[in-house]
């Protein structure tokens, strides 16, 4: 698979989705905004393959939800994960 913004965003949504399913976001809008922000952040880097994208996406996303009660409730929460 070529690594482009489309494949990057698919990977990001794939990694984020379980957290959305687990009600870790207060709204779909915040989920979409975070997915877009992470995708754009990753798109600015060079990746040799899609697995590298997945690893990088996980390294950004997983720490944000490492605590059982971690939730994305506001845009400020997004800013902690990926600065605007």
C-alpha positions as CSV (number, residue, x, y, z in Angstrom):
1,X,0.0,0.0,0.0
2,X,1.3,3.5,-0.8
3,X,1.6,5.6,2.3
4,X,-0.5,8.7,1.6
5,X,-2.9,10.8,3.6
6,X,-5.8,8.5,2.7
7,X,-4.0,5.3,4.0
8,X,-2.7,7.2,7.0
9,X,-6.1,8.4,8.0
10,X,-7.5,4.9,7.6
11,X,-4.9,3.6,10.0
12,X,-5.5,6.4,12.5
13,X,-9.2,5.8,12.5
14,X,-8.6,2.1,12.9
15,X,-6.4,2.7,15.9
16,X,-8.7,5.3,17.4
17,X,-11.9,3.4,16.9
18,X,-11.7,1.1,19.9
19,X,-11.4,4.1,22.1
20,X,-14.5,5.7,20.5
21,X,-16.4,2.5,20.9
22,X,-15.4,2.4,24.6
23,X,-17.0,5.9,25.0
24,X,-13.7,7.6,25.5
25,X,-14.8,10.6,23.5
26,X,-17.6,13.0,24.5
27,X,-18.6,13.5,20.9
28,X,-18.1,12.2,17.4
29,X,-16.9,15.6,16.4
30,X,-13.9,15.4,18.8
31,X,-13.1,11.9,17.5
32,X,-13.1,13.2,13.9
33,X,-11.0,16.2,14.8
34,X,-8.4,14.1,16.6
35,X,-8.3,11.6,13.8
36,X,-7.8,14.4,11.3
37,X,-5.1,16.1,13.4
38,X,-3.2,12.9,14.0
39,X,-3.4,12.1,10.3
40,X,-2.1,15.5,9.3
41,X,0.7,15.2,11.9
42,X,1.7,11.8,10.6
43,X,1.4,12.9,6.9
44,X,4.2,15.4,7.5
45,X,6.6,12.5,8.2
46,X,8.3,10.0,5.9
47,X,7.2,6.4,6.3
48,X,8.5,3.4,4.4
49,X,5.4,1.3,5.0
50,X,2.0,1.2,6.6
51,X,3.2,-0.7,9.6
52,X,5.4,2.1,10.5
53,X,2.4,4.5,10.3
54,X,0.4,2.2,12.6
55,X,3.3,2.0,15.2
56,X,3.6,5.8,15.2
57,X,-0.2,6.3,15.4
58,X,-0.3,3.9,18.4
59,X,2.6,5.7,20.1
60,X,0.6,8.9,19.9
61,X,-2.8,7.5,20.8
62,X,-2.2,4.8,23.4
63,X,-0.5,7.1,26.0
64,X,-3.6,9.4,25.9
65,X,-5.8,6.6,27.1
66,X,-3.4,4.8,29.4
67,X,-5.5,5.5,32.5
68,X,-8.8,3.7,32.8
69,X,-10.6,7.0,33.2
70,X,-8.9,8.9,30.4
71,X,-11.4,10.6,28.1
72,X,-11.4,13.2,25.4
73,X,-14.0,15.7,26.6
74,X,-12.8,19.0,25.1
75,X,-10.5,20.5,22.5
76,X,-7.9,21.1,25.2
77,X,-7.7,17.3,25.6
78,X,-6.9,17.1,21.9
79,X,-4.2,19.7,22.3
80,X,-2.4,17.5,24.8
81,X,-2.2,14.7,22.3
82,X,-1.3,16.7,19.2
83,X,-0.8,20.4,19.5
84,X,-2.8,22.4,17.0
